[in-house]
Amino acid sequence: MSVVDVPNESAHEVAPKGIARSEVLLLPGLASGILFLVFGKSWLSNLANPWCALVLFGVLIAAILTSAFGVVRHADCLAIKLGEPYGTLILTLSVIGMEVLMVSAMMLSGTPDPAMARDTMFAVVMIVLNGLLGIALLAGAWRHREQQYNLQGAVSFLAMLVPLSATGMILPYYTSTGTPFLIKLRATALIVTTVGLYGVFLAIQTFRHPEHFDEPAKAKLSDEAAEASEHHHFAIRSLPFHVACLILYLLPVVVLSKKLAVVLEYGADRLGAPQALSGTIVAILILCPEGVSGIRAALGNRMQRSVNLIFGSAVSTIALTVPAVVAISLFTGVQLELGLTPVNQVLLSVTLLVSILTCATGRTNVLNGFVHLVLFVTYMLLIFEK
């Protein structure tokens, strides 16, 4: 083999940074987690001081965001090593794993809010299907005029979203009464059916029909060119290294989520803000790194990757968070409220309908992006409706 005939994978591993330099952002997250474990109780007792509350809020947000970006970076590195559709699946599951951990921590800390899990899930779905999708569609179409993606993959995501949304976020509003036995039976059935349906979907995505979630033939770039343009700044190392780092970046998220829950609860009570705003803040924190990846993919004319990330996040949010929070409620007795209010049910239904229409042709343009962004603005305004 000549000097220039190197395997494709090595193209991503040329002159990587030193480990200490590339993982320098791990230190602030771990240090913040340790400090809050040791001194967090005394620090949080001074929230009555507005300056103290503001500083703690800023430090927690910065530390969680730094760790979240680290999680996504290593998930992206694993994506490059393993290829599609495993790449976007790993990234999606990593981000939604952070969501489940944060929501669970908030459910079990401070004064339990029965609607926290529901508000966070709804916020994730609205931010993903309207905010991130709208920005990705608009940015991608603005640069490339019209973009293509695999219609079969998008339809598969939507076929999952409709029943998961109905059973996990709409029907509980109408079936919240009954005997204790009946309530537990419904909760158990919801866990089993949701996890089972998601398991079937993962089997389809990874084994049965992975080609449905790959770039269309006409729009497909070579793997090397696509990854080089999108992840040129990554230092790709071994699988065990990236798995270990992903776990290390996750640890501060777990620890700091409980502290952030206390600050958000106090801030909402003190300012008279709606509790749903706390769920929205959590959702934005979770989705910020993945949103950057999805928008970058759209700008690079890799709309299929953007679709996989965005729709995959919405599907995973409901399919994984609902069973997790229902199980926590069953085993701990923490009160849980899953059903959306009638106004939010209408907004969710309209969002799903518009998403179906957006994906009807397998092509996108700027109009699709504007429509989703209008729905996102509507959601943000409705948060403050009492």
Secondary structure, 3 states (H helix, E strand, C coil): CCCCCCCCHHHHCCCCCCHHHHCCCHHHHHHHHHHHHHHHHHHHCCCCCHHHHHHHHHHHHHHHHHHHHHHHHHHHHHHHHHCCCHHHHHHHHHHHHHHHHHHHHHHCCCCCCCCHHHHHHHHHHHHHHHHHHHHHHHHHHHHHCCEECCHHHHHHHHHHHHHHHHHHHHHHHCCCCCCHHHHHHHHHHHHHHHHHHHHHHHHHHHHHCHHHHCCCCCCCCCHHHHHHHHCCCCCCCCHHHHHHHHHHHHHHHHHHHHHHHHHHHHHHHHHCCCHHHHHHHHHHHHHHHHHHHHHHHHHCCCHHHHHHHHHHHHHHHHHHHHHHHHHHHHHHCCCCCCCCCHHHHHHHHHHHHHHHHHCCCCEECHHHHHHHHHHHHHHHHHCCCC
